[in-house]
């Protein structure tokens, strides 16, 4: 029995040391978070222009896109209501556009864009929030 306990302890110590070296020993400090407002507004306006078609039929706003989805669904087209979210993301960034208003010519979105720079050697996460207007197709 004593040998079983000694063997167990030896394995437990090796496991603890391995976990520490593989995990805790290489933890990065929390990233710096840089917050801005409307810093990327022009970029978002071009992105929406190039990747989203917005139309209205009566009081319904419809959209289709080659990149954005409605909320967490995989839908690249559909009806939008005030408060609905369009999302585009990959493993470095996520942008959420929330529909706030529509009129006869345009739709106004609030956006929040988060970009993680850590894969590129910077311990930084950028968050830009703002609003952007996208023209409606006639």
GROMACS elastic network, one bead per residue, 0.5 to 0.9 nm:
[ bonds ]
;  ai    aj funct       b0    kb
    1     4     6  0.51686   500
    1     5     6  0.65641   500
    1     6     6  0.88478   500
    2     5     6  0.52384   500
    2     6     6  0.62763   500
    2     7     6  0.86031   500
    3     6     6  0.50546   500
    3     7     6  0.59992   500
    3     8     6  0.84357   500
    4     7     6  0.50931   500
    4     8     6  0.60378   500
    4     9     6  0.86010   500
    5     9     6  0.61317   500
    5    10     6  0.85867   500
    6     9     6  0.51245   500
    6    10     6  0.61703   500
    6    11     6  0.86800   500
    7    10     6  0.51205   500
    7    11     6  0.62794   500
    7    12     6  0.85659   500
    8    11     6  0.52094   500
    8    12     6  0.60656   500
    8    13     6  0.86310   500
    9    13     6  0.60521   500
    9    14     6  0.85291   500
   10    13     6  0.52455   500
   10    14     6  0.62592   500
   10    15     6  0.86113   500
   11    14     6  0.51117   500
   11    15     6  0.60715   500
   11    16     6  0.86199   500
   12    15     6  0.50400   500
   12    16     6  0.61518   500
   12    17     6  0.86395   500
   13    16     6  0.51098   500
   13    17     6  0.61643   500
   13    18     6  0.84972   500
   14    17     6  0.52224   500
   14    18     6  0.60523   500
   14    19     6  0.85776   500
   15    18     6  0.50707   500
   15    19     6  0.60914   500
   15    20     6  0.85536   500
   16    19     6  0.51804   500
   16    20     6  0.61486   500
   16    21     6  0.86538   500
   17    20     6  0.51297   500
   17    21     6  0.61399   500
   17    22     6  0.84527   500
   18    21     6  0.52593   500
   18    22     6  0.58904   500
   18    23     6  0.81516   500
   19    22     6  0.51876   500
   19    23     6  0.55885   500
   19    24     6  0.72608   500
   19    25     6  0.87244   500
   20    23     6  0.52701   500
   20    25     6  0.58060   500
   20    26     6  0.86886   500
   21    24     6  0.61667   500
   21    26     6  0.72297   500
   22    25     6  0.63373   500
   22    26     6  0.68242   500
   23    26     6  0.57829   500
   23    27     6  0.66352   500
   24    27     6  0.54294   500
   27    30     6  0.89344   500
   28    31     6  0.79024   500
   28   123     6  0.80828   500
   29    32     6  0.89259   500
   29   123     6  0.79853   500
   30    33     6  0.89301   500
   30   123     6  0.76816   500
   30   124     6  0.87193   500
   31   116     6  0.89465   500
   31   118     6  0.79511   500
   31   122     6  0.84352   500
   31   125     6  0.63235   500
   32   123     6  0.62620   500
   32   125     6  0.61768   500
   32   126     6  0.83783   500
   33   123     6  0.88887   500
   33   124     6  0.59178   500
   33   126     6  0.58457   500
   33   127     6  0.72631   500
   34   124     6  0.72688   500
   34   125     6  0.62600   500
   34   127     6  0.61143   500
   34   128     6  0.82410   500
   35   125     6  0.86457   500
   35   126     6  0.60661   500
   35   128     6  0.57906   500
   35   129     6  0.78782   500
   36    39     6  0.59894   500
   36    40     6  0.86949   500
   36   126     6  0.78868   500
   36   127     6  0.63637   500
   36   129     6  0.64390   500
   36   130     6  0.84940   500
   37    40     6  0.80571   500
   37    41     6  0.85249   500
   37   127     6  0.85225   500
   37   128     6  0.54968   500
   37   130     6  0.53701   500
   37   131     6  0.88138   500
   38    42     6  0.83097   500
   38   111     6  0.89354   500
   38   128     6  0.65352   500
   38   129     6  0.59094   500
   38   131     6  0.68395   500
   38   132     6  0.84985   500
   39    42     6  0.80884   500
   39    43     6  0.88897   500
   39   128     6  0.65098   500
   39   129     6  0.79504   500
   39   130     6  0.79369   500
   40    43     6  0.53011   500
   40    44     6  0.63169   500
   40    45     6  0.87758   500
   40   113     6  0.88280   500
   40   128     6  0.69459   500
   40   129     6  0.84038   500
   40   130     6  0.82586   500
   41    44     6  0.51480   500
   41    45     6  0.62165   500
   41    46     6  0.87651   500
   41   111     6  0.88885   500
   41   128     6  0.88484   500
   41   129     6  0.86400   500
   41   130     6  0.68453   500
   41   131     6  0.70290   500
   41   132     6  0.62573   500
   42    45     6  0.50774   500
   42    46     6  0.63386   500
   42    47     6  0.86036   500
   42   132     6  0.81112   500
   43    46     6  0.52119   500
   43    47     6  0.61126   500
   43    48     6  0.87088   500
   44    48     6  0.61061   500
   44    49     6  0.84428   500
   44   111     6  0.84244   500
   44   131     6  0.89758   500
   44   132     6  0.69319   500
   45    48     6  0.53290   500
   45    49     6  0.61585   500
   45    50     6  0.86524   500
   45   132     6  0.60301   500
   45   133     6  0.66931   500
   45   134     6  0.65572   500
   46    50     6  0.60456   500
   46    51     6  0.84873   500
   46   134     6  0.89023   500
   47    50     6  0.51930   500
   47    51     6  0.59418   500
   47    52     6  0.79430   500
   48    51     6  0.52562   500
   48    52     6  0.52006   500
   48    53     6  0.80707   500
   48    65     6  0.89360   500
   48   132     6  0.89329   500
   48   133     6  0.87110   500
   48   134     6  0.65111   500
   49    52     6  0.59952   500
   49    53     6  0.74678   500
   49   134     6  0.65832   500
   49   135     6  0.75823   500
   50    53     6  0.83267   500
   51    64     6  0.83761   500
   51    65     6  0.54998   500
   51    66     6  0.58731   500
   51    67     6  0.64267   500
   51    68     6  0.77562   500
   52    63     6  0.66740   500
   52    64     6  0.57679   500
   52    66     6  0.71587   500
   52    67     6  0.79726   500
   52    68     6  0.76365   500
   52   134     6  0.87286   500
   53    62     6  0.81218   500
   53    63     6  0.54715   500
   53    64     6  0.52988   500
   53    65     6  0.63501   500
   53   135     6  0.86486   500
   53   136     6  0.73631   500
   53   137     6  0.68532   500
   54    61     6  0.68445   500
   54    62     6  0.56954   500
   54    64     6  0.68519   500
   54    65     6  0.89297   500
   54   106     6  0.84222   500
   54   107     6  0.79700   500
   54   134     6  0.79272   500
   54   135     6  0.72669   500
   54   137     6  0.58204   500
   54   138     6  0.89625   500
   55    60     6  0.82946   500
   55    61     6  0.57411   500
   55    62     6  0.52694   500
   55    63     6  0.64721   500
   55   135     6  0.87925   500
   55   136     6  0.52057   500
   55   137     6  0.51062   500
   55   138     6  0.67131   500
   56    59     6  0.65586   500
   56    60     6  0.54409   500
   56    62     6  0.59809   500
   56    63     6  0.87754   500
   56   102     6  0.89906   500
   56   104     6  0.78730   500
   56   136     6  0.72820   500
   56   137     6  0.79055   500
   56   138     6  0.80464   500
   57    60     6  0.52919   500
   57    61     6  0.65817   500
   57    62     6  0.75953   500
   58    61     6  0.81786   500
   60    79     6  0.66986   500
   60    80     6  0.71296   500
   60    81     6  0.74248   500
   61    78     6  0.85765   500
   61    79     6  0.57527   500
   61    80     6  0.53277   500
   61    81     6  0.69164   500
   61   102     6  0.78707   500
   61   107     6  0.86325   500
   61   136     6  0.89040   500
   62    77     6  0.74146   500
   62    78     6  0.56247   500
   62    80     6  0.57610   500
   62    81     6  0.88602   500
   63    76     6  0.80330   500
   63    77     6  0.53380   500
   63    78     6  0.56407   500
   63    79     6  0.63609   500
   63    80     6  0.69887   500
   64    68     6  0.82487   500
   64    69     6  0.87843   500
   64    75     6  0.88660   500
   64    76     6  0.57060   500
   64    78     6  0.66469   500
   65    68     6  0.56756   500
   65    69     6  0.75377   500
   65    76     6  0.53281   500
   65    77     6  0.62376   500
   66    69     6  0.86637   500
   66    76     6  0.65616   500
   66    77     6  0.88590   500
   67    76     6  0.71587   500
   67    87     6  0.84436   500
   67    88     6  0.63526   500
   67    89     6  0.88625   500
   68    71     6  0.89609   500
   68    74     6  0.86922   500
   68    75     6  0.82133   500
   68    76     6  0.61031   500
   68    77     6  0.85633   500
   68    86     6  0.58159   500
   68    87     6  0.52660   500
   68    89     6  0.83943   500
   69    72     6  0.71764   500
   69    73     6  0.63628   500
   69    74     6  0.56146   500
   69    75     6  0.51803   500
   69    77     6  0.72985   500
   69    85     6  0.82832   500
   69    86     6  0.53859   500
   69    87     6  0.53400   500
   69    88     6  0.66792   500
   70    73     6  0.57034   500
   70    74     6  0.70001   500
   70    75     6  0.58216   500
   70    76     6  0.68744   500
   70    77     6  0.75400   500
   70    78     6  0.77956   500
   70    80     6  0.82434   500
   70    84     6  0.73653   500
   70    85     6  0.58927   500
   70    87     6  0.64168   500
   71    74     6  0.81387   500
   71    75     6  0.85221   500
   71    84     6  0.72063   500
   71    85     6  0.51594   500
   71    86     6  0.55732   500
   71    87     6  0.59922   500
   71    96     6  0.84232   500
   72    75     6  0.86430   500
   72    85     6  0.88081   500
   72    86     6  0.86632   500
   72    87     6  0.75881   500
   73    76     6  0.86210   500
   75    78     6  0.72016   500
   80    83     6  0.82913   500
   80    84     6  0.60107   500
   80    85     6  0.82535   500
   80    99     6  0.76294   500
   81    84     6  0.55032   500
   81    85     6  0.89335   500
   81    99     6  0.71324   500
   81   100     6  0.87232   500
   82    85     6  0.87859   500
   82    98     6  0.78156   500
   82    99     6  0.51883   500
   82   100     6  0.54110   500
   82   101     6  0.64080   500
   82   102     6  0.81864   500
   83    98     6  0.56962   500
   83    99     6  0.51855   500
   83   100     6  0.59989   500
   83   101     6  0.87448   500
   84    97     6  0.82953   500
   84    98     6  0.56667   500
   84    99     6  0.56563   500
   84   100     6  0.83622   500
   85    96     6  0.62982   500
   85    97     6  0.54456   500
   85    99     6  0.63975   500
   85   109     6  0.89419   500
   86    95     6  0.82288   500
   86    96     6  0.57076   500
   86    97     6  0.50365   500
   86    98     6  0.64372   500
   86    99     6  0.80796   500
   87    94     6  0.72232   500
   87    95     6  0.57473   500
   87    97     6  0.63551   500
   87    98     6  0.87878   500
   88    93     6  0.82704   500
   88    94     6  0.58687   500
   88    95     6  0.54401   500
   88    96     6  0.67535   500
   88    97     6  0.87270   500
   89    92     6  0.76369   500
   89    93     6  0.55065   500
   89    95     6  0.62745   500
   89    96     6  0.86235   500
   90    93     6  0.55779   500
   90    94     6  0.65358   500
   91    94     6  0.80656   500
   91   116     6  0.84394   500
   92   114     6  0.82749   500
   92   115     6  0.57736   500
   92   116     6  0.51955   500
   92   117     6  0.72318   500
   92   118     6  0.86272   500
   92   119     6  0.77779   500
   93   113     6  0.71518   500
   93   114     6  0.53983   500
   93   116     6  0.61407   500
   93   117     6  0.89739   500
   94   112     6  0.80952   500
   94   113     6  0.57668   500
   94   114     6  0.53890   500
   94   115     6  0.67534   500
   95   111     6  0.68248   500
   95   112     6  0.55778   500
   95   114     6  0.63626   500
   95   115     6  0.86061   500
   96   110     6  0.81224   500
   96   111     6  0.55065   500
   96   112     6  0.54115   500
   96   113     6  0.65448   500
   97   109     6  0.56719   500
   97   110     6  0.56226   500
   97   112     6  0.67867   500
   97   113     6  0.86773   500
   97   131     6  0.86725   500
   97   132     6  0.88689   500
   98   108     6  0.84256   500
   98   109     6  0.51656   500
   98   110     6  0.51818   500
   98   111     6  0.62615   500
   98   112     6  0.86925   500
   99   102     6  0.80198   500
   99   107     6  0.71607   500
   99   108     6  0.61325   500
   99   110     6  0.66624   500
   99   111     6  0.89282   500
  100   107     6  0.76143   500
  100   108     6  0.56023   500
  100   109     6  0.53607   500
  100   110     6  0.67043   500
  101   106     6  0.83773   500
  101   107     6  0.57337   500
  101   108     6  0.51233   500
  101   109     6  0.71763   500
  102   105     6  0.77175   500
  102   106     6  0.57921   500
  102   108     6  0.62028   500
  102   136     6  0.88424   500
  103   106     6  0.56338   500
  103   107     6  0.65531   500
  103   108     6  0.87736   500
  103   136     6  0.87475   500
  104   107     6  0.85591   500
  104   136     6  0.75344   500
  105   134     6  0.86627   500
  105   135     6  0.59213   500
  105   136     6  0.53389   500
  105   137     6  0.78763   500
  105   138     6  0.82170   500
  106   133     6  0.64120   500
  106   134     6  0.54534   500
  106   137     6  0.85252   500
  107   132     6  0.84618   500
  107   133     6  0.56368   500
  107   134     6  0.53015   500
  107   135     6  0.63980   500
  107   136     6  0.67366   500
  108   131     6  0.69957   500
  108   132     6  0.58128   500
  108   134     6  0.64034   500
  108   135     6  0.88522   500
  109   130     6  0.84648   500
  109   131     6  0.55524   500
  109   132     6  0.53876   500
  109   133     6  0.61936   500
  109   134     6  0.78741   500
  110   129     6  0.74040   500
  110   130     6  0.56329   500
  110   132     6  0.63732   500
  110   133     6  0.87863   500
  111   128     6  0.79415   500
  111   129     6  0.55148   500
  111   130     6  0.54193   500
  111   131     6  0.57720   500
  111   132     6  0.73483   500
  112   127     6  0.69138   500
  112   128     6  0.57763   500
  112   130     6  0.67801   500
  112   131     6  0.87662   500
  113   126     6  0.78788   500
  113   127     6  0.55519   500
  113   128     6  0.52124   500
  113   129     6  0.63825   500
  113   130     6  0.89875   500
  114   125     6  0.69377   500
  114   126     6  0.56282   500
  114   128     6  0.66339   500
  114   129     6  0.88145   500
  115   124     6  0.84840   500
  115   125     6  0.56574   500
  115   126     6  0.51484   500
  115   127     6  0.65329   500
  115   128     6  0.87046   500
  116   119     6  0.73528   500
  116   120     6  0.86186   500
  116   122     6  0.86710   500
  116   123     6  0.83306   500
  116   124     6  0.63837   500
  116   126     6  0.65598   500
  116   127     6  0.89187   500
  117   120     6  0.53913   500
  117   121     6  0.68387   500
  117   122     6  0.53671   500
  117   123     6  0.64784   500
  117   124     6  0.53310   500
  117   125     6  0.58579   500
  117   126     6  0.77224   500
  118   121     6  0.52296   500
  118   124     6  0.61257   500
  118   125     6  0.75596   500
  119   122     6  0.73115   500
  119   123     6  0.85990   500
  120   123     6  0.86478   500
  121   124     6  0.88293   500
  122   125     6  0.85787   500
